[in-house]
Amino acid sequence: MIMELKNMLIELQSTLLPNAFDNVRGQMGIKNLNIFDTLIALPKSKIEYHKFDTL
């Protein structure tokens, strides 16, 4: 999902004027597109569906 969003924003960036794209990106709360690379590089754990923690 992160890669899809990053790719969509890169495509949008190529179609808009820089100030317009900065406005859209800012309204989304994204300071810069490099944050997506950081998120992609984070270690991920396997999701175990239908399992609940016991206390």
MOPAC internal coordinates of N, CA, C and O (Angstrom, degrees):
PM7 1SCF
backbone

  N    0.0000 0     0.00 0     0.00 0    0    0    0
  C    1.4335 1     0.00 0     0.00 0    1    0    0
  C    1.5306 1   110.70 1     0.00 0    2    1    0
  O    1.2310 1   120.36 1   141.79 1    3    2    1
  N    1.3079 1   116.91 1   -38.21 1    3    2    1
  C    1.4617 1   120.53 1  -179.47 1    5    3    2
  C    1.5231 1   110.13 1   -64.99 1    6    5    3
  O    1.2310 1   120.46 1   137.60 1    7    6    5
  N    1.3235 1   116.73 1   -42.40 1    7    6    5
  C    1.4646 1   119.96 1   178.89 1    9    7    6
  C    1.5251 1   111.07 1   -63.53 1   10    9    7
  O    1.2310 1   120.25 1   140.29 1   11   10    9
  N    1.3317 1   117.13 1   -39.71 1   11   10    9
  C    1.4669 1   120.29 1   178.87 1   13   11   10
  C    1.5217 1   110.84 1   -61.95 1   14   13   11
  O    1.2310 1   120.38 1   134.54 1   15   14   13
  N    1.3272 1   116.87 1   -45.46 1   15   14   13
  C    1.4545 1   120.80 1   179.59 1   17   15   14
  C    1.5226 1   110.73 1   -63.92 1   18   17   15
  O    1.2310 1   120.75 1   136.81 1   19   18   17
  N    1.3277 1   116.17 1   -43.19 1   19   18   17
  C    1.4659 1   120.15 1   178.75 1   21   19   18
  C    1.5273 1   110.15 1   -60.63 1   22   21   19
  O    1.2310 1   120.33 1   134.15 1   23   22   21
  N    1.3186 1   116.97 1   -45.85 1   23   22   21
  C    1.4711 1   120.37 1  -179.62 1   25   23   22
  C    1.5221 1   111.95 1   -64.33 1   26   25   23
  O    1.2310 1   120.38 1   141.27 1   27   26   25
  N    1.3346 1   116.88 1   -38.73 1   27   26   25
  C    1.4652 1   119.39 1   177.85 1   29   27   26
  C    1.5248 1   111.26 1   -64.78 1   30   29   27
  O    1.2310 1   120.32 1   139.67 1   31   30   29
  N    1.3318 1   116.99 1   -40.33 1   31   30   29
  C    1.4633 1   119.92 1   178.96 1   33   31   30
  C    1.5248 1   111.80 1   -68.61 1   34   33   31
  O    1.2310 1   120.07 1   143.10 1   35   34   33
  N    1.3167 1   117.47 1   -36.90 1   35   34   33
  C    1.4691 1   120.25 1   177.13 1   37   35   34
  C    1.5202 1   110.03 1   -64.38 1   38   37   35
  O    1.2310 1   120.58 1   138.80 1   39   38   37
  N    1.3307 1   116.50 1   -41.20 1   39   38   37
  C    1.4646 1   120.22 1   177.48 1   41   39   38
  C    1.5298 1   110.72 1   -64.53 1   42   41   39
  O    1.2310 1   120.47 1   137.39 1   43   42   41
  N    1.3190 1   116.71 1   -42.61 1   43   42   41
  C    1.4591 1   120.95 1   178.28 1   45   43   42
  C    1.5236 1   111.06 1   -63.29 1   46   45   43
  O    1.2310 1   121.01 1   141.18 1   47   46   45
  N    1.3241 1   115.68 1   -38.82 1   47   46   45
  C    1.4629 1   121.00 1   179.69 1   49   47   46
  C    1.5248 1   111.36 1   -60.84 1   50   49   47
  O    1.2310 1   120.59 1   145.75 1   51   50   49
  N    1.3187 1   116.47 1   -34.25 1   51   50   49
  C    1.4651 1   119.71 1  -178.80 1   53   51   50
  C    1.5267 1   112.60 1   -77.11 1   54   53   51
  O    1.2310 1   120.17 1   165.44 1   55   54   53
  N    1.3417 1   117.27 1   -14.56 1   55   54   53
  C    1.4652 1   119.71 1  -178.36 1   57   55   54
  C    1.5249 1   113.51 1  -103.12 1   58   57   55
  O    1.2310 1   119.91 1   162.64 1   59   58   57
  N    1.3256 1   117.78 1   -17.36 1   59   58   57
  C    1.4593 1   121.25 1  -178.00 1   61   59   58
  C    1.5259 1   111.54 1  -105.06 1   62   61   59
  O    1.2310 1   121.37 1   -22.39 1   63   62   61
  N    1.3182 1   114.98 1   157.61 1   63   62   61
  C    1.4583 1   119.97 1   171.08 1   65   63   62
  C    1.5263 1   108.31 1   -66.11 1   66   65   63
  O    1.2310 1   119.77 1   -29.73 1   67   66   65
  N    1.3365 1   118.05 1   150.27 1   67   66   65
  C    1.4702 1   120.06 1  -176.05 1   69   67   66
  C    1.5297 1   114.41 1   -54.23 1   70   69   67
  O    1.2310 1   119.82 1   137.48 1   71   70   69
  N    1.3281 1   117.96 1   -42.52 1   71   70   69
  C    1.4702 1   119.65 1  -179.57 1   73   71   70
  C    1.5211 1   111.49 1   -66.03 1   74   73   71
  O    1.2310 1   120.17 1   141.96 1   75   74   73
  N    1.3236 1   117.28 1   -38.04 1   75   74   73
  C    1.4662 1   120.85 1   178.78 1   77   75   74
  C    1.5242 1   110.29 1   -66.20 1   78   77   75
  O    1.2310 1   120.42 1   136.88 1   79   78   77
  N    1.3356 1   116.80 1   -43.12 1   79   78   77
  C    1.4584 1   119.70 1   179.13 1   81   79   78
  C    1.5230 1   110.61 1   -65.07 1   82   81   79
  O    1.2310 1   119.91 1   138.19 1   83   82   81
  N    1.3263 1   117.77 1   -41.81 1   83   82   81
  C    1.4637 1   120.83 1   177.93 1   85   83   82
  C    1.5234 1   111.00 1   -59.59 1   86   85   83
  O    1.2310 1   120.39 1   143.13 1   87   86   85
  N    1.3145 1   116.85 1   -36.87 1   87   86   85
  C    1.4610 1   121.11 1   178.02 1   89   87   86
  C    1.5301 1   110.34 1   -65.67 1   90   89   87
  O    1.2310 1   120.08 1   132.60 1   91   90   89
  N    1.3132 1   117.45 1   -47.40 1   91   90   89
  C    1.4700 1   121.55 1   179.53 1   93   91   90
  C    1.5290 1   110.15 1   -61.46 1   94   93   91
  O    1.2310 1   120.67 1   131.40 1   95   94   93
  N    1.3203 1   116.32 1   -48.60 1   95   94   93
  C    1.4614 1   121.42 1  -179.93 1   97   95   94
  C    1.5167 1   110.81 1   -59.76 1   98   97   95
  O    1.2310 1   120.42 1   136.48 1   99   98   97
  N    1.3174 1   116.80 1   -43.52 1   99   98   97
  C    1.4612 1   121.13 1   179.03 1  101   99   98
  C    1.5126 1   112.41 1   -64.58 1  102  101   99
  O    1.2310 1   120.18 1   140.72 1  103  102  101
  N    1.3388 1   117.27 1   -39.28 1  103  102  101
  C    1.4625 1   120.86 1   178.41 1  105  103  102
  C    1.5240 1   111.54 1   -64.51 1  106  105  103
  O    1.2310 1   120.88 1   153.13 1  107  106  105
  N    1.3335 1   115.93 1   -26.87 1  107  106  105
  C    1.4694 1   120.43 1   177.64 1  109  107  106
  C    1.5302 1   111.45 1   -81.30 1  110  109  107
  O    1.2310 1   120.36 1   169.77 1  111  110  109
  N    1.3374 1   116.92 1   -10.23 1  111  110  109
  C    1.4592 1   120.92 1  -179.35 1  113  111  110
  C    1.5121 1   113.48 1    83.27 1  114  113  111
  O    1.2310 1   120.24 1  -159.20 1  115  114  113
  N    1.3353 1   117.15 1    20.80 1  115  114  113
  C    1.4599 1   121.98 1  -179.57 1  117  115  114
  C    1.5227 1   107.97 1  -104.94 1  118  117  115
  O    1.2310 1   120.47 1   -64.19 1  119  118  117
  N    1.3385 1   116.71 1   115.81 1  119  118  117
  C    1.4619 1   119.89 1  -177.98 1  121  119  118
  C    1.5184 1   112.02 1   -71.60 1  122  121  119
  O    1.2310 1   120.32 1   138.39 1  123  122  121
  N    1.3167 1   116.99 1   -41.61 1  123  122  121
  C    1.4675 1   121.02 1   175.23 1  125  123  122
  C    1.5166 1   109.29 1  -155.13 1  126  125  123
  O    1.2310 1   121.02 1   -18.35 1  127  126  125
  N    1.3154 1   115.65 1   161.65 1  127  126  125
  C    1.4648 1   120.09 1  -175.41 1  129  127  126
  C    1.5253 1   112.98 1   -74.76 1  130  129  127
  O    1.2310 1   120.00 1   167.02 1  131  130  129
  N    1.3315 1   117.61 1   -12.98 1  131  130  129
  C    1.4665 1   120.29 1   179.73 1  133  131  130
  C    1.5236 1   112.49 1   -66.39 1  134  133  131
  O    1.2310 1   120.15 1   160.49 1  135  134  133
  N    1.3274 1   117.31 1   -19.51 1  135  134  133
  C    1.4622 1   119.93 1   179.16 1  137  135  134
  C    1.5258 1   111.28 1   -61.31 1  138  137  135
  O    1.2310 1   120.72 1   150.38 1  139  138  137
  N    1.3353 1   116.24 1   -29.62 1  139  138  137
  C    1.4636 1   119.09 1   179.48 1  141  139  138
  C    1.5245 1   111.15 1   -66.00 1  142  141  139
  O    1.2310 1   119.92 1   142.29 1  143  142  141
  N    1.3330 1   117.76 1   -37.71 1  143  142  141
  C    1.4634 1   120.63 1   177.18 1  145  143  142
  C    1.5254 1   110.56 1   -63.20 1  146  145  143
  O    1.2310 1   120.78 1   140.96 1  147  146  145
  N    1.3228 1   116.12 1   -39.04 1  147  146  145
  C    1.4658 1   120.68 1   177.77 1  149  147  146
  C    1.5232 1   110.35 1   -64.03 1  150  149  147
  O    1.2310 1   120.56 1   135.36 1  151  150  149
  N    1.3231 1   116.53 1   -44.64 1  151  150  149
  C    1.4693 1   120.24 1   179.64 1  153  151  150
  C    1.5295 1   111.86 1   -64.23 1  154  153  151
  O    1.2310 1   120.63 1   140.26 1  155  154  153
  N    1.3142 1   116.40 1   -39.74 1  155  154  153
  C    1.4650 1   120.39 1   179.86 1  157  155  154
  C    1.5233 1   110.82 1   -65.09 1  158  157  155
  O    1.2310 1   120.52 1   145.27 1  159  158  157
  N    1.3341 1   116.62 1   -34.73 1  159  158  157
  C    1.4672 1   121.11 1  -176.42 1  161  159  158
  C    1.5331 1   113.36 1   -79.74 1  162  161  159
  O    1.2310 1   119.66 1   167.46 1  163  162  161
  N    1.3231 1   118.25 1   -12.54 1  163  162  161
  C    1.4638 1   119.84 1  -179.10 1  165  163  162
  C    1.5283 1   110.71 1   -64.25 1  166  165  163
  O    1.2310 1   120.61 1   -35.33 1  167  166  165
  N    1.3387 1   116.43 1   144.67 1  167  166  165
  C    1.4717 1   118.33 1   177.10 1  169  167  166
  C    1.5262 1   110.28 1   -66.03 1  170  169  167
  O    1.2310 1   121.41 1   -36.70 1  171  170  169
  N    1.2998 1   114.90 1   143.30 1  171  170  169
  C    1.4566 1   120.94 1  -177.92 1  173  171  170
  C    1.5180 1   110.11 1  -120.24 1  174  173  171
  O    1.2310 1   121.45 1   -39.51 1  175  174  173
  N    1.3101 1   114.82 1   140.49 1  175  174  173
  C    1.4542 1   118.37 1   176.23 1  177  175  174
  C    1.5288 1   108.43 1  -103.81 1  178  177  175
  O    1.2310 1   121.43 1   -22.94 1  179  178  177
  N    1.2992 1   114.87 1   157.06 1  179  178  177
  C    1.4520 1   120.09 1  -178.98 1  181  179  178
  C    1.5223 1   109.63 1   -73.11 1  182  181  179
  O    1.2310 1   120.73 1   -44.06 1  183  182  181
  N    1.3089 1   116.22 1   135.94 1  183  182  181
  C    1.4608 1   121.50 1   177.81 1  185  183  182
  C    1.5220 1   108.15 1   -86.71 1  186  185  183
  O    1.2310 1   120.91 1   -54.69 1  187  186  185
  N    1.3163 1   115.86 1   125.31 1  187  186  185
  C    1.4555 1   120.70 1   177.76 1  189  187  186
  C    1.5219 1   108.00 1  -105.12 1  190  189  187
  O    1.2310 1   121.26 1   -77.89 1  191  190  189
  N    1.3079 1   115.19 1   102.11 1  191  190  189
  C    1.4494 1   120.96 1  -177.49 1  193  191  190
  C    1.5233 1   110.69 1   -72.96 1  194  193  191
  O    1.2310 1   120.79 1   -29.99 1  195  194  193
  N    1.3102 1   116.09 1   150.01 1  195  194  193
  C    1.4689 1   123.88 1   175.91 1  197  195  194
  C    1.5382 1   112.45 1    63.61 1  198  197  195
  O    1.2310 1   120.41 1  -152.56 1  199  198  197
  N    1.3006 1   116.83 1    27.44 1  199  198  197
  C    1.4582 1   120.55 1   174.94 1  201  199  198
  C    1.5215 1   107.50 1  -122.86 1  202  201  199
  O    1.2310 1   120.73 1   -41.84 1  203  202  201
  N    1.2950 1   116.21 1   138.16 1  203  202  201
  C    1.4496 1   121.15 1  -178.71 1  205  203  202
  C    1.5240 1   109.02 1  -119.80 1  206  205  203
  O    1.2310 1   121.44 1   -36.80 1  207  206  205
  N    1.3305 1   114.84 1   143.20 1  207  206  205
  C    1.4604 1   119.66 1   176.18 1  209  207  206
  C    1.5252 1   109.45 1   -69.25 1  210  209  207
  O    1.2310 1   120.94 1   -37.69 1  211  210  209
  N    1.3097 1   115.81 1   142.31 1  211  210  209
  C    1.4574 1   119.57 1   174.86 1  213  211  210
  C    1.5183 1   106.88 1  -108.11 1  214  213  211
  O    1.2310 1   121.44 1   -38.90 1  215  214  213
  N    1.2964 1   114.85 1   141.10 1  215  214  213
  C    1.4751 1   119.69 1  -178.00 1  217  215  214
  C    1.4819 1   111.87 1   -95.16 1  218  217  215
  O    1.2310 1   120.10 1   180.00 1  219  218  217

